[in-house]
Amino acid sequence: MAKRAKKRAPKKTTARRPRQAPKMLSDLFLETLKDIYFAENKIIKTLPKMAKAANSKELAAAFNKHLRETQGQVKRLDQIFKMLGKPARGKPCEAINGITDEGAEIMKEFKGAPALDAGLLAAAQAVEHYEISRYGTLRTWAEELGMQDAARLLQATLDEEEATDHTLTELATSVINLEAEEDYRAAA
């Protein structure tokens, strides 16, 4: 019997892909900057709707004040993009879309209800907490990347976001939640 020659499997030839440069903190900074840029522009579209839906004049005034602040915050972000030599452009942010969708749901489900303002306020604070987290992170990264001017701009926005959150908390505990509770007790 003759021995059969073993067939060798043909060598796989794979085209080599060019190696991507590793992602650095500066890349993450830019991507997160795009995320918050999208978020701030979404908030600019959402705040007027929340102000209009609010029953409380104080709450509507707080939303309108924050709208003006948010417009200034977008200008600061524009400055940072310019410092980076990048176009000011957002990328869709599922987190802010989810939070604003919840706010829209509250406006729809609680329209005319005593608890509407408490729900609007809670939705607004969810937005503030998201922004505080993002701006704190971006500020820290800017400092670590040696971008002191960007860090200063981000800190200014972070200060505004924290002040807005404080204002909303004060409004909730001194007026809005109490009114919603009184209406609840009166109906019971």
N, C-alpha and C positions, 0 to 999 in steps of 0.2 A: 504494500500500500504506500502510495505516495503521500507525503505530508503536504497538507495544504498550508499555503502561506497565510499567515494572519493578515487580515486587512487592517490597516491602520486608519483610524478616523482622520479625516482631513483636518488640518490645523485650522482653528477658527481665526479668522482675521477680523479684527474689530477695528473700526476707525477710532482713532483716539480723539476724544473730545478735549478741547482746550480746557485746562484747569481754570476754574473760577477762583478769583481771589477770595480769601476767607472774609467773611462778613465781620466788620469791625464795629466798635461802639459808635463811630461817626455815622455808619450806615443805619444803625438802629435809631440814632438820634434823628436822622432825616426822615425815616419811615414813621416814627412817632410824631414828629412835627407835622407830617402830612395828615396823620390821623386826627390830631387835635385841630388842624386847620379845617378839615371837613366838619368836625364836630361843632366848632364855633359858628361856621356858616349855617349849619342845620339849626343851631340854637337861635340864630338871628331870624330865621323863618318861623320858628316855633313860639318864641316869646310874645309876639303880638297876639297870637291866637289865645295864649294863656291869659294875657292881660284882659282881652275882650271877654273871655269866659268867666273871669273871676267876679264874684259877687262883692267882695270887699274892695273898697277904694284903696285901702292901704296896700293890699296885696297887688292890685293892678299897678299901683304906683311903683312898688318894688320891682315888678317885672319890667316896667318901662325904663326904670333907672338902670336895671341890669342890661337891658337891650343896648342902651347907649354905651355902657361899659364894654359890652361884648364887641361892639363895632370898633372901639379903640383897641381891644385885644387883638382883633384881626389885623389891624394896622401894625401892631407890634410884631405879629407873626410874619407879616409881609417884610418887615425890616430884617428879621432873622433870615428869611429865605434869601433876601438880597445879600446879606453878609456871607452866606454860603455860596453865592453865585448860582443859585438854583431858582427855577420858576416857582412862584407861590401856587401850589397846587395841592389839593387834598386827595386822599384816597378813602373810599368808603369805610366807614367805621360802624361795624355791626353793633358795638356796645351802645353808642349814642342813638343809633336807629332803634334799638330795643327800648332804651329808656324813654325816648320821645314817643314811641308807639304806645307805651304804657300810659304816658300823659294824655295822649289823644283818646285812649280808651276810657280813662277817668272822665275826661270832658264829655264824652258821649254817654257813658253809663250813669253819671251823677249830675247831668244837666238839670238845673233847677233844684237840686237836693241840698239840704243843709250842709252835708259833708263835702260838697264840691271843692270849696276853698282849701279844706284840709288835705284833700287828695291832690289838688294842684300844687300845693306847697310841698307835699311829700315828693311829688315827681320832680319839682324844681330842685329840691335838696339832693335827690339822686343824681341829677345832672351836675350839681356843684361838687359833690363828693368825687364823681368821676374826673371832673376837671382838676380838682385839687390834687388828686393822685397823679394825673398826667403832668401837670405843670411842676409839681415837686420833683418828679423823676427827670423831666427835661432840664430843669434848672441844675440839678445835681450833675447830670451828664455834661451839660455845657461847661460847668466848672471843671470837671475832670478832663474835658477836651481842651481846656485853656481858652474857652470862648467867653471871656468875662462880660463883654457887651451883651451877648445873647443871654447870659445868666442874669444880668441885671434886668433886662426886659421881661424875662420869664418870672423873675421874683416879683416885679411890679404887678403882673397879672395874677400870680399866686396870692398876693396880698389882697387884691380885689375879690378874688373868688372866696377866700376865707372870710372876708368882711361880709360878702353877700350871704354866705352860709350862716354867719352869726345873725345877720338881720332877719333872715327867714326863720331861724330858730326862735328869736325873740318874738316875732310876729305870730308864730305858731303857738307859743306858750302863753302869750299875753292876750291874744285876741281870737285867732282863727279856731284853734281847737276848742276853746271855751265856748264860742258861739255854736259850733257844731254839737257840742255836748249839751248845751242848754236847749237847743232845738230838739235833740233826742229825748231829753227828759220831759219837755213840754208835750211831745207827741205820745209819750208812754202813759 
